[in-house]
Amino acid sequence: MGQSVRDDASWLLKTMLAAFVLLAVGSALIGRIYVIPSGSMEPTLHGCQGCNGDRIAVEKVSYYFADPKPGDVVVFEGEPSWNTTYELQRSHNVFIRGLQNLFAAAGLIQGDANILVKRVIATEGQTVSCQAGDPGIMVDGQARTEPYVLQPPQNPISPETGSLACGGDYFGPVTVPEDHIWVMGDNRTNSADSRAHLGDAEQGTIPVDNVRGKVRAIVMPLSRIGTVEHAHA
C-alpha cells in the first residue's frame, strides 16, 4: 500500500513537471495568454487598474516568417525608458517566489519583463507624423484610415498643441529606423506609446526583436470572446 502511494505521488510529480515543461516550451516558441492591465487599447481591448481585463491569445509563429505590419496589434517588451514605473510583483517568501517564477516560465503569470500591447502604425523606412491641419496620422504623407480608434476621446485635447485628428499633441516627423516599429494605442488620449518617448535615442520606436507576438483573440471574459482585427491599410 505504502509503495503504491509513493508510486502514485512520483507519477503525479513527473506529470506536473512534464506539463510545466510543455507549457514553458509552448510559451517560448508558439504563444501564450496575456492579461490587459490598462485602457490604452480601448475599445479594441479592455483593461483598467484593478478590474477584470481581457485575456488575449498571442501567437509568435507569424513573425518567424515576416515582420510586423502597420495595423497589427502586437505584444512587445518595453525599452528601458518605457519601464520607469514598472514594478514586478513577486512575493518576499522564497518558496512562493520560486513558484511564481516557475509559473512565469510556463506563461501562466506575468514574467520579469514589462510587456505592453499596442498597434503598429509604421515600420522601418516609413515616416510618421501628425501636424496642424493633417486629416489624421500621416505615414509617408498619406493619412491612415483608423476605424479602431476610440471616439470620442477619453481625455480632452488642447487645440493649441494638438487636434482630434492627431489623437492628442502634434508630433513628428519621425522616420522609423531599420528593424524597428512605431506603435500607438487605440485609446489615443490615454496611451503612453511611441509619442511619449520621442526624446529617446530611437525616437520612441521599438526594435522588432522586442516583439513577443501577434494578438489573435480575446479568450476571456466569456462576454468578450472573439478575434482581434488587424486593420491593414
C-alpha positions as CSV (number, residue, x, y, z in Angstrom):
1,M,0.0,0.0,0.0
2,G,2.8,2.4,1.0
3,Q,4.8,1.7,-2.2
4,S,1.7,2.2,-4.3
5,V,1.1,5.7,-2.7
6,R,4.7,6.6,-3.3
7,D,4.5,5.4,-6.9
8,D,1.3,7.5,-7.5
9,A,2.9,10.6,-5.9
10,S,6.0,10.1,-8.1
11,W,3.9,9.7,-11.2
12,L,1.9,12.8,-10.3
13,L,5.0,14.9,-9.8
14,K,6.6,13.7,-13.1
15,T,3.3,14.5,-14.9
16,M,3.2,18.0,-13.4
17,L,6.8,18.7,-14.3
18,A,6.2,17.5,-17.8
19,A,3.2,19.7,-18.1
20,F,5.2,22.7,-16.9
21,V,8.0,22.0,-19.4
22,L,5.5,21.7,-22.3
23,L,3.9,25.0,-21.2
24,A,7.2,26.7,-21.0
25,V,8.2,25.5,-24.4
26,G,4.9,26.5,-25.9
27,S,5.2,29.9,-24.2
28,A,8.7,30.4,-25.6
29,L,8.1,29.2,-29.1
30,I,4.3,29.2,-30.0
31,G,2.4,31.7,-27.9
32,R,0.6,32.3,-24.6
33,I,-2.1,34.2,-22.8
34,Y,-1.6,37.8,-21.5
35,V,-3.8,40.0,-19.4
36,I,-4.6,43.6,-20.5
37,P,-3.8,45.8,-17.5
38,S,-4.8,49.2,-18.7
39,G,-7.3,51.1,-21.0
40,S,-4.7,52.2,-23.6
41,M,-6.1,49.9,-26.3
42,E,-9.8,50.7,-25.8
43,P,-12.2,49.9,-27.5
44,T,-10.3,47.0,-29.1
45,L,-9.0,45.6,-25.8
46,H,-10.5,46.2,-22.4
47,G,-8.4,46.8,-19.3
48,C,-8.1,49.0,-16.2
49,Q,-6.3,49.2,-12.9
50,G,-7.8,46.6,-10.6
51,C,-10.5,45.4,-13.0
52,N,-11.0,42.1,-14.8
53,G,-9.1,42.9,-18.0
54,D,-9.3,41.0,-21.2
55,R,-7.2,37.8,-21.5
56,I,-5.7,37.7,-25.0
57,A,-4.2,34.9,-27.0
58,V,-0.9,35.9,-28.6
59,E,1.0,33.8,-31.1
60,K,4.6,34.0,-32.2
61,V,4.7,31.8,-35.3
62,S,3.6,34.5,-37.7
63,Y,6.7,36.7,-37.0
64,Y,9.1,33.8,-37.6
65,F,8.4,34.3,-41.3
66,A,7.6,38.0,-41.6
67,D,8.0,41.2,-39.7
68,P,5.0,43.1,-38.1
69,K,2.9,45.2,-40.5
70,P,1.1,48.5,-40.0
71,G,-2.2,47.7,-38.4
72,D,-1.0,44.6,-36.5
73,V,-1.8,44.6,-32.8
74,V,1.3,43.3,-31.1
75,V,2.7,42.4,-27.7
76,F,6.2,43.6,-27.0
77,E,8.8,44.2,-24.3
78,G,9.3,47.9,-23.4
79,E,12.6,49.6,-23.9
80,P,14.3,50.7,-20.6
81,S,12.8,54.2,-20.8
82,W,9.3,52.7,-21.1
83,N,9.8,50.8,-17.8
84,T,10.4,53.6,-15.3
85,T,7.1,53.0,-13.4
86,Y,7.1,49.2,-13.9
87,E,7.2,47.0,-10.8
88,L,7.5,43.3,-10.9
89,Q,5.0,41.8,-8.4
90,R,6.7,38.9,-6.5
91,S,6.3,37.5,-3.0
92,H,9.1,38.0,-0.4
93,N,8.6,34.4,0.6
94,V,11.3,32.4,-1.1
95,F,9.1,29.3,-1.7
96,I,6.2,31.3,-3.1
97,R,8.5,33.5,-5.2
98,G,10.0,30.3,-6.7
99,L,6.6,29.0,-7.6
100,Q,5.8,32.4,-9.2
101,N,9.0,32.3,-11.2
102,L,8.0,28.7,-12.3
103,F,4.5,29.8,-13.3
104,A,6.0,32.8,-15.2
105,A,8.3,30.5,-17.1
106,A,5.3,28.4,-18.1
107,G,3.5,31.5,-19.3
108,L,0.8,31.3,-16.6
109,I,1.5,34.6,-14.9
110,Q,3.4,37.8,-15.5
111,G,7.1,37.4,-16.4
112,D,10.1,39.5,-15.5
113,A,9.8,42.0,-18.4
114,N,7.4,44.9,-18.8
115,I,5.2,43.5,-21.6
116,L,3.0,46.0,-23.4
117,V,0.3,45.8,-26.2
118,K,-0.1,48.5,-28.9
119,R,-0.9,48.8,-32.6
120,V,1.8,49.1,-35.2
121,I,1.4,52.3,-37.2
122,A,4.6,52.4,-39.2
123,T,7.6,50.2,-39.9
124,E,11.2,50.6,-41.0
125,G,11.8,53.3,-43.5
126,Q,8.4,54.9,-43.1
127,T,7.9,58.4,-41.9
128,V,5.1,59.0,-39.4
129,S,3.8,62.4,-38.2
130,C,0.7,64.4,-37.3
131,Q,0.8,68.2,-37.6
132,A,-1.7,71.0,-37.5
133,G,-4.1,70.7,-40.4
134,D,-3.4,67.0,-41.0
135,P,-6.6,64.9,-41.5
136,G,-5.1,62.1,-39.4
137,I,-1.9,60.1,-38.6
138,M,0.3,60.5,-41.6
139,V,2.5,57.7,-42.9
140,D,4.7,58.7,-45.8
141,G,2.4,61.6,-46.5
142,Q,-0.8,59.6,-46.5
143,A,-3.4,59.7,-43.8
144,R,-4.1,56.3,-42.2
145,T,-7.7,55.0,-42.1
146,E,-8.2,54.2,-38.4
147,P,-11.8,52.9,-37.6
148,Y,-10.4,51.3,-34.4
149,V,-9.5,54.5,-32.6
150,L,-11.7,55.3,-29.5
151,Q,-14.2,58.0,-30.3
152,P,-15.0,60.4,-28.6
153,P,-11.6,60.7,-27.0
154,Q,-11.3,59.8,-23.3
155,N,-9.4,62.9,-22.3
156,P,-9.6,66.5,-23.6
157,I,-7.2,67.7,-26.3
158,S,-5.7,71.2,-26.3
159,P,-6.3,72.9,-29.6
160,E,-3.1,74.9,-29.0
161,T,-0.9,71.8,-29.0
162,G,-2.8,69.1,-30.8
163,S,-6.0,68.0,-32.6
164,L,-8.7,65.3,-32.6
165,A,-7.3,64.0,-35.9
166,C,-3.9,63.5,-34.3
167,G,-5.4,61.9,-31.2
168,G,-3.6,64.4,-29.0
169,D,-0.5,66.5,-29.4
170,Y,1.2,67.1,-32.7
171,F,4.3,65.1,-33.3
172,G,7.0,64.2,-35.9
173,P,8.0,63.7,-38.5
174,V,9.9,60.5,-37.4
175,T,11.5,58.1,-39.8
176,V,11.4,54.6,-38.4
177,P,14.9,53.1,-38.2
178,E,15.7,49.7,-39.7
179,D,14.2,46.7,-37.8
180,H,12.0,49.0,-35.7
181,I,8.3,49.8,-35.5
182,W,6.3,52.9,-34.4
183,V,3.4,51.9,-32.1
184,M,0.3,53.7,-30.7
185,G,-2.6,52.8,-28.5
186,D,-6.2,52.8,-29.9
187,N,-7.2,55.0,-27.0
188,R,-5.1,57.8,-28.2
189,T,-5.5,60.3,-25.4
190,N,-4.8,57.6,-22.7
191,S,-1.8,55.8,-24.2
192,A,1.9,56.2,-23.3
193,D,3.1,54.9,-26.6
194,S,5.8,55.9,-29.1
195,R,4.7,59.6,-28.9
196,A,5.6,59.7,-25.2
197,H,9.2,58.6,-25.9
198,L,10.3,61.0,-28.7
199,G,13.3,62.1,-26.7
200,D,14.7,58.5,-26.6
201,A,17.7,57.5,-28.7
202,E,15.4,55.7,-31.1
203,Q,12.7,58.5,-31.0
204,G,10.0,56.3,-29.5
205,T,10.4,53.4,-31.9
206,I,10.6,49.8,-30.7
207,P,13.1,47.1,-32.0
208,V,11.3,44.3,-33.9
209,D,13.3,41.9,-31.7
210,N,11.3,43.2,-28.7
211,V,8.0,41.9,-30.3
212,R,6.7,38.9,-28.4
213,G,3.8,38.1,-30.8
214,K,0.7,39.0,-32.6
215,V,-2.6,39.3,-30.8
216,R,-5.1,36.8,-32.3
217,A,-8.1,36.7,-30.0
218,I,-9.8,37.7,-26.7
219,V,-10.4,34.5,-24.8
220,M,-11.8,35.8,-21.5
221,P,-14.2,37.0,-20.2
222,L,-16.8,35.0,-22.0
223,S,-18.8,38.1,-22.9
224,R,-15.9,39.4,-25.0
225,I,-14.6,36.3,-26.7
226,G,-13.7,37.0,-30.3
227,T,-10.9,37.6,-32.8
228,V,-8.9,40.8,-32.8
229,E,-8.9,42.9,-36.0
230,H,-5.6,43.8,-37.7
231,A,-6.5,46.8,-39.8
232,H,-4.0,46.8,-42.6
233,A,-4.0,50.0,-44.7
